[in-house]
């Protein structure tokens, strides 16, 4: 219908230039170009998300009667989550994990490394970067098992360094172990990001700060930080989201002992696959997604305010 | 035009998602009854046998026997009948919970092995989900299943492992019993008798206190906590509970916060808050395996375990924590009731038993041939061959009579312990109730009061049972 009142330009494909928009290509051809991406996004992103939301309002289970004939139970999975002490526990632990290992640990250590390496000789710098990056490159399962071995009560490196046998670190201080593990693993990424960010700080400004006798802290706060503020926000957003969704706590502690290190992703796994409650776990997954979106929005708002 | 073009992609996307969604919803419909005689006359047959065992790993002996003896013999027997059979063994070496997830996922997609080994307590859940069907449905022709001569050799109580709501879903593969193991070396050092047989829980505690005087020794190991999973229920809470005279499910009601549950938790408290047991071990992910290793290294005095411990853990040649001097060092005693006569049915001694069953996947292409394989597996000849000289309590009385005589420990279980034993209820809620029991012991070992742990347990059982009416808390 639209074509009769709005005649298409003759042979539009031949026309080149920046002014040529999608509509000019013709809707069919435009769709043709984006179809593969749309299909992939639809199949692997939109559909699972919609499906999860749907499952989240049913009592679908892996075994038992509800496996064959799940019924819609409305929002009862969500009200259950509100009253579920173990879910609250998981939320709290996830927050601790993100705060401790990402926002504080990886950020500060990563920045410190980048700052120290800034004026190191290239050979030293490359070696340090290479070593730190190793932690980032190794598969998380490998890293997790290294840390399990490190913390082991009887044969662990930590106990033999301390010369004291008998502390089961992963049992007695599971969250501390997880924060250390994730800090170590993710610091490389922050360091690389901050290394490149620091190159954007004009040397002349650093020089003048030095000349007026600014302390190291003053230089950082008044000269360096304003230049890398965007990087800090972006980095914090990325690593917070990764950490909140990270499943590797499972590899170290399985969420134990007694739920003491059960972050939300691990809780979702335990509910879904150990308990077979697919409906309830889908509802929690959706809650986690919403929480992630809120965090992302908050950071975007902060970034925009700066711009 | 422009407005339409902007709206089209999301609209198409939603439509696509909707199509996929409804497609998947439709897929959960039941395929309906299938012809039990499908492919009955096929001359080329393929079967898969799934089991949570793997050569060189979990239940290695079983996997080795199945692959090296059972399958070739079956293939040979079928060849004589002019049928070309290929049997694939689909082994697994995971934790039981993980194996169960994998199976459930397979079966919910109407795939999975043709013959499946499952734990007796899953039968109810799997049956309710329609993942397995009564043998008479899958194989058809009721008479053929019920007339199998093997049933006569399998005691009624053992058959229950494969039964749900009065129907046979699978053929059981043997049973077991639980005892208190003790280390005679340590007992001697502590001045305790080599023929120890406690008659009450107090006597276990007393022995523990004697053992506590030895350095580097954990006196008592009774599984607790969630990390050990079902091992906590089977080798801990449930045998103790029947020792107080209660069962976890009586007349369709689950046992909630009750004097008996508190009594059991009190016993745990007594062990784990006074240094008689190692609370850290109960919280480790591989705690049970570690406890095995410690027992084998003469570091644990008393340990509650099934006969599996004797034949697969401390077994001198093949065990996972071999004890070359097992027969001389490892003693065993019946588990006493809280005090003489206080156990279930007025018993002095108690035990719990479990076991698995093999069921036929209702979606198999070859139901008749699968049933033939199942009968073949459970023939006296194959059951005996499967033991490969070792002693084990099998499902078949005729085989037991023959093979158990040579092993005093297993003979003890078969003749004394099984007389006093109980089975877990094969109900769909059981795994959740069991998890609640594990949590209650975890709470107590972690320092909570018995009262708080029991109250939390009550809440969990009510949630598991679905309503307060299904829980008794006298």
Interface residues (C-beta under 8 A of the other chain):
Chain A: X2 X3 X6 X22 X23 X27 X30 X31 X34 X38 X39 X41 X42 X43 X46 X47 X50 X51 X54 X62 X63 X64 X65 X67 X68 X70 X153 X168 X170 X171 X172 X253 X254 X256 X257 X258 X259 X273 X274 X275 X276
Chain B: X1 X2 X4 X5 X8 X9 X12 X13 X14 X16 X17 X20 X21 X24 X28 X30 X97 X98 X100 X101 X104 X105 X108 X122 X125 X126 X128 X129 X130 X131 X225 X226 X227 X280 X283 X284 X285 X428 X432 X435 X439 X442 X443 X446
